[in-house]
Amino acid sequence: MTVSIENFVKTIYNQSRLAVVDTRISTLARLLNITNAAATDMARKLATKKLINYTKYKPLTLTSTGNHLALNVIRKHRLWESFLYKTLNLSLHEIHKEAENLEHFTSDFLADKIEKYLGFPTTDPHGDPIPVLNKEVEIDHAQILLSDANAGFEYEISRLFSSEKDFFDFCSSNQISVGSTIWVEKQFNANKMTEIIINQNKILLNEDFTNIIYVKQLN
């Protein structure tokens, strides 16, 4: 498969796993930095290859074959992120950027070797689950979005679902990382903002952040 095909199905898969599913042509075009017309052409092409289900003006979905392809690419991506983070100590944004390139040129044999070398990790440094070969990723129902967390409780950050440098720079400067403990001080529902306390510092986050930060409530 070509890089463009792999990126297209991977993006559909990732968008289908969000709290608010969005696999519209326009959204995919924006995320992949292509025109709507190019995204539509790709959708039609992949539909003929039985990788996606395409109906004009409808959100896209993956077939079982397309889902398998997407998971294979995502598995390699997250294994590379884990390897680069562990061996080269790259930042969370840097490992994503490099893995974007490496995922397309990695054989199943090499991916298996990396997985074994790392000790069969279940998540990458962002907290994203690493797919097991030929198996669907299981949803961790203990995880919720920070935007859905209840005020007055303590949580552990379990996942940072982003690829944006600015987001990870902000997280780094505020010591927000997977495994960090936070206190949810208040939910401003009308303004869609969340006030948290982390390391004795109060931070006010908008929904652009709280909808990509996953947490687990602590006892």
Secondary structure, DSSP 8 states (H G I E B T S, - for coil): --HHHHHHHHHHHHHHTSSS----HHHHHHHHT--HHHHHHHHHHHHHTTSEE--TTS--EE-HHHHHHHHHHHHHHHHHHHHHHHHH---HHHHHHHHHHHGGG--HHHHHHHHHHTT--SB-TTS-B---TTS-----TT-EEGGG--TTEEEEEEEE----HHHHHHHHHTT--TT-EEEEEEEETTTTEEEEEETTEEEEEEHHHHTTEEEEE--
